[in-house]
Amino acid sequence: MDVTFQIPDDLASRMTAAGDPSRRALEAFALEEFRAGHLTPPELRRMLGLARIQMDGFLKSHGIFEDVTPEDVEQDIADLKACLGG
């Protein structure tokens, strides 16, 4: 789905100085849906194109802290090994 909205040019020029406004809008929307319980962590990762290992840092940077289980750590290790070819 594509979503389009209009931003006045004078405001848009200031917003682009802080980074890609399209990406920031997507992240803000996805985070709100995640907080509301409408997205699971895997769905949020998929929506934002993040690897599992990137998710924790992304959430922390937005003030969201999740419990990490031993299984989560094992999966992260397996993911890293797979990325490194081992």
N, C-alpha and C positions, 0 to 999 in steps of 0.2 A: 504494500500500500504506500502510496506517496501522499504526503500532506504538504500543502503549500499555504503560506500566509504572507501578508504584506507588512513590511516594516518601512516607515518613512526613511528616505534616503539619508537625512542628516543623522538619524539614530543608527541606521545600519552601518554607516562609516565608522562610528565609534565602537560599535559592537565587533566589527571585524578585527579591531586592534587587539581584542582580548582572546582571539582565536576564532576558529571556524564556527560561525553561529549555527550552521546546520547541525554540526556534530554536537554542540552544546545543547541545542534544543532536543535532539534525539536522546542524549544522556539524561537530561532533566525529566523528559517524559517517561523514559524507561525506569528511572529511579523512583518516580512517583508511583508508577504501576507496580513496581516491586514492593515498595513500602505498603501499598494498599493490599498486597497479597494477590494481585492479579497475574504476576509473573513468578515463576520459580527461579532459583539461581541458574539452572541450565538454560532456561528460556531467556533470562537477562543476558547471559553470556552470548548466546546465539544472536540476540537482537543487536548487541553492541559489537559483535565480532571479536570477543575477547577469548583468550585461552584460559583454561581453568586456573592456571597459576597467576594470571593477571587479575582475576576477579577480586581477590582479597584486598590488594592494593587499591583497586578502583573503589571498592565499597568503603574502605577506611578513609580514603581521600574525601569521601562525601559524608563522613560521620556515621557510617553503618558498620557495626562490629558484630560478627557472627561467631558462634561457638565452632571450634574445630575439633573434630573427632580423630582418634587414631587412624580410622579408616580413611579420612580425608588426607592425612599426612601420607599414608601409604600410596594413595592414588596420585598425589602430587609427585612423589618419588618415581612412581612408574611412568607418569607423564614426562618427567624430566629425562629419564633414561631413554624413553622412546624418541624424544626430540634430539637427544645426543647420539642416537644410533646404537645404544647399548642396552 
